[in-house]
């Protein structure tokens, strides 16, 4: 997470945006790709490293729990972990939303 939210990446995105704006041959696809890249970078930047770490750990745990539950055909084994996943998704969404309560 820390590598993907490094300030240098944000600076590179800004430089690329400026370069693309001044380039006559730029296509709408290129502009859109850069716009999506910037949006994703900014979203990830709002997620604290601690939260990203907990999310990654939960993802690993959930995958293992799901495999066990599926093998046993007992999905109740996954129920508590699934709730944790939903709670984590809500926490991440809150972090990404930040001050923007319109979303």
C-alpha positions in Angstrom: 0.0 0.0 0.0 2.8 2.4 0.9 4.4 1.9 -2.5 1.2 2.5 -4.4 0.5 5.7 -2.5 4.0 7.1 -2.6 4.0 10.9 -3.3 6.4 10.3 -6.3 3.6 8.4 -8.0 1.2 11.3 -7.5 3.8 13.7 -8.9 4.3 11.4 -11.9 0.5 11.4 -12.6 0.4 15.2 -12.4 3.4 15.4 -14.8 1.8 13.0 -17.2 -1.5 14.9 -17.1 0.3 18.2 -17.9 2.3 16.5 -20.7 -0.9 14.9 -22.1 -2.7 18.2 -22.0 0.0 19.9 -24.1 0.3 17.0 -26.6 -1.7 17.6 -29.8 -1.9 13.9 -30.6 -3.4 12.8 -27.3 -6.5 10.5 -27.6 -9.5 10.5 -25.4 -8.6 6.9 -24.4 -5.2 8.1 -23.1 -6.8 11.0 -21.2 -9.4 8.6 -19.7 -6.8 6.1 -18.6 -4.8 8.9 -16.9 -8.0 10.2 -15.2 -8.9 6.7 -13.8 -5.3 6.2 -12.7 -5.4 9.5 -10.8 -8.8 8.8 -9.3 -7.6 5.4 -8.1 -4.3 6.9 -6.7 -6.3 9.5 -4.7 -8.7 6.9 -3.3 -5.8 4.7 -2.2 -4.1 7.7 -0.7 -7.1 8.2 1.7 -6.8 4.7 3.1 -4.4 4.7 6.1 -1.6 2.1 5.9 -2.8 0.5 9.1 -6.3 -0.1 7.6 -4.8 -1.4 4.3 -2.7 -3.8 6.3 -5.7 -5.1 8.2 -7.7 -5.4 5.0 -4.9 -7.5 3.4 -4.7 -9.8 6.5 -8.5 -10.2 6.5 -8.5 -11.0 2.8 -6.0 -13.8 3.4 -7.9 -15.1 6.4 -11.2 -15.0 4.4 -9.8 -16.9 1.5 -8.6 -19.7 3.8 -11.9 -19.8 5.7 -13.9 -19.9 2.4 -11.8 -22.8 1.1 -12.4 -24.8 4.4 -16.1 -24.0 4.3 -16.5 -24.9 0.7 -14.6 -28.2 1.1 -16.8 -29.1 4.1 -20.0 -27.8 2.4 -20.6 -25.9 5.6 -20.9 -22.2 4.8 -21.6 -21.4 8.5 -17.8 -21.8 8.9 -17.4 -18.7 6.8 -20.2 -16.7 8.3 -18.2 -14.7 11.0 -15.4 -14.0 8.5 -17.9 -12.8 5.9 -19.3 -10.3 8.5 -15.8 -9.1 9.1 -15.3 -8.6 5.4 -18.5 -6.5 5.2 -17.4 -4.5 8.2 -14.0 -3.9 6.6 -15.6 -2.9 3.3 -17.6 -0.3 5.2 -14.6 1.0 7.0 -12.6 1.3 3.8 -15.5 3.0 2.1 -15.7 5.5 4.9 -11.9 6.2 4.6 -12.1 6.6 0.8 -15.1 8.9 1.1 -13.4 11.2 3.6 -15.1 14.5 3.9 -17.3 13.9 0.8 -20.6 13.0 2.4 -22.4 13.3 -1.0 -21.1 9.9 -2.0 
